[in-house]
Amino acid sequence: MIAMQYSFTLPADYDMSIVDRRIRDKGPMLDGFPNLGFKAYLSARRGEFGSLENLYAPFYLWQQPDGASDFLAGSGFEALTQSFGWPRVVTWIVWHAETAPDVTDAKFATREVFPIEPYASLAQLREAESKRAQGEARQNDVLATVSAFEPTTWTIVRFSLHRAAPLIAGNGQIYRVGHVSTP
């Protein structure tokens, strides 16, 4: 499995209802996409939940790399780049992922990215992150959780989908979920 996210920072005075409408209209188009674990259509508004920027930042969980490749090479992503520009697409190798049957009920998401200390035991880190993600998945409010790492910049991502607005501290980002596509 791989996790993937790209993000568009929009102007401070951008009408975010344009993003909401795009998600509402285009979100269902990825329902049933091959090799998709889920796609969470995410947005954040400047000043809401501590967000410093207006963002459109979908997050994907792919069951197979072919799914990500097919999506990025497809007409939907091409149309997105024509509207918003050419994004930097970040991918992570998934250590642990759990998705509840009612994942499409998600209303909020959180994402935290942490650096991995040089020469850290990746095996121990993977085990600890997997246990942490399993514990998080048992919380009533959590509908999906992903723990993954990126070995180019040596970072860990912790991502989760929630029924209600979560509390988060530090360098995390809270997003609103406009739609969740599933296989």
Secondary structure as UniProt FT lines:
FT   STRAND          2..5
FT   STRAND          8..10
FT   TURN            12..13
FT   HELIX           17..26
FT   HELIX           27..30
FT   TURN            31..32
FT   TURN            34..35
FT   STRAND          36..44
FT   TURN            46..47
FT   TURN            49..50
FT   STRAND          54..56
FT   STRAND          59..62
FT   HELIX           65..72
FT   HELIX           75..84
FT   STRAND          90..99
FT   TURN            101..102
FT   HELIX           103..105
FT   STRAND          108..115
FT   TURN            118..119
FT   HELIX           122..137
FT   TURN            140..141
FT   STRAND          142..150
FT   TURN            151..154
FT   STRAND          155..162
FT   TURN            170..171
FT   STRAND          173..181
//
